[in-house]
Amino acid sequence: MQATLARLTQAFSNSNIKWSSIFVAAVFLFAVILGLSLGAVQLPIWNIVTGSADSLETTIFTQIRAPRVFLAAAVGASLAGAGAVLQGLFRNPLADPGLIGVSGGAALGAVAVIVLGAWLNVPPELAIYTMPVAAVFGALVVTGVLYLFANRFGQFRIVTVLLVGIAINALSSVGIGLFQYASDDAQLRTLIFWMMGSFGRAQWMTALPCIAMMILATLALVGRAEALDKLQLGEAEAFHLGVDVISIKRQVVLLSAICVGAGVAVAGIIGFVGLVVPHIARFTLGVAHRPLILGSALLGATLMVSADLLARTAVLPAEIPVGLVTSALGAPFFLWLITKVTPR
Amino acid sequence: MVNHEGNTTVTLAVQNLSVRFGTRAILDSIAAEIQPGSITVLIGPNGAGKSTLLSGFAGHLADYSGLITIDGNSIGSFTAKQLAARRAVMLQSDNLVFEFSASDVIRMGILPHANATDEEQIEVIESLADRCGIHHLLHQSILSLSGGEKQRVHFCRCLAQIWCNTRLGASQYLMLDEPTSSQDIAGELRILNLVKEKSSEGVGVLLVLHDLNIAAHFGDTFYLLKNGRITARGEAGDVLIESTLSEVYETPVKIETRDQRIRINTF
């Protein structure tokens, strides 16, 4: 009797997850359709699909609207997925790629390429690739340093990672500030774009390599889900359960750096998505990393497409940087989270 | 199993094992072994090196000198996965910060190589949880449980690991670092009876215990450690001796034997 009851509960919670997933997927599709249709120019999506739209509408759709929406979805998915994974890796519910300095490191890498690239006369075709690589490298350095610190001072100091993050963010802003000081007017405009985050410059040419990197890295992280679950017990415990801890940690650090770095390379710093979304995903889909990473990616994509829609339609014909929208939503959530996770 | 020298050895052994932390010797030339079907108990004062020795047996020491072998093969030649298929380990730490359910935690012990179906997994989790007295907690968040309940969940996870490894046939080891430190008297008895049962099924058990009476009752072989050295080893009669214990613990210890049962008292 008791066993049957437990099985029913299990089945119920599984179907619960199934329905949540279907709901999240439906909301995502809705957000994408809305994102494709609305904007400075209204694009009735049905006309595009049936081919009855005029050529201007079609051009706006394929060259401006579609790359922007898909880029926003990919960046949202990969930042949220990376957030979920970093929280798991550091066993820290407050970890967020922006807060702990990973996005800052990536931005420093990207900014260095913008300024130094002009000095070194790097051809623009090559810049499409040098920038993501530099951003990923910056993110990788920061995640690696953070991990060393977390190991040195013990996993349980939730605040330590955040404090180290503050220090790293300060260092990156020194670097970015120096590059700003050294840059010309045109470069300065580009730099400001990094600081606030925007999808306004989305083009297939520049976006596609990064979108591919982000999707592949996020999927690869899903493949490490079971090891990440076991890491929650502690590193020694995970080892005792057959996880090659050192190698998994390296892979996860590299993959999440790719997620964040590629995202920052195309869209600048967009904060709090990696913090807020995984918590919502845990609430609806549970804490196991496979549904968590996939669910965070889907929710993150939804949130980012919606935030970008808001950013480009709220004050037409002008645009708000999308990073401001996500921070406005995320910062209060962060405050609430602090009251929840810090022991009284 | 036959090792490269042609000897038939089914045992988990350390030889001449030394571990240093800076200039301090945590373990100093230790020789010890765990036999299948037998309960080996490590006793000794705090800081004697018991947990470090357990880590050595578990294959988790990063830096050591000496030899650690499973069935005659060096433990360094095993991958994490291969080791996990041979032994389950329960440490004293509790690191979970996210709301995994007790059943999620136990399921982590069921390794992929066991090829257990969902049905089989649910069945084994439920029956083991029932025996550990945590069936009613299976769907609760691990964070909401008391220290003793959490400990039983982790113990149950180790039993799940042993269960799925036993399906594969190789000899098994179960290593528990103070598995009853947060238990009431009933929980303590429940855990140690299950340990005894596993050992009678052929599992080699290593226990770190502080309660000498419990150790005396459940142990087959004893290692008494102090300052990283083995002070005494053997059966209860060789190790649980008034003079030896009094000296090692630097506390007067009285031992009475009544109906072939040893009672160890400090007052």
Interface residues (C-beta under 8 A of the other chain):
Chain A: Q2 A3 A6 R7 T9 Q10 S13 G88 R91 N92 P93 Q155 F156 I158 E226 D229 K230 Q232 L233 G234 A236 E237 F239 H240 L241 G242 V243 D244 V245 R282 V287 A288
Chain B: S55 A58 H60 T79 A80 K81 L83 A84 A85 R87 A88 V89 L91 S93 N95 L96 V97 F98 E99 F100 S103 D104 V105 M108 G109 L111 P112 I122 E123 E126 H135 L138 H139 H154 Q161
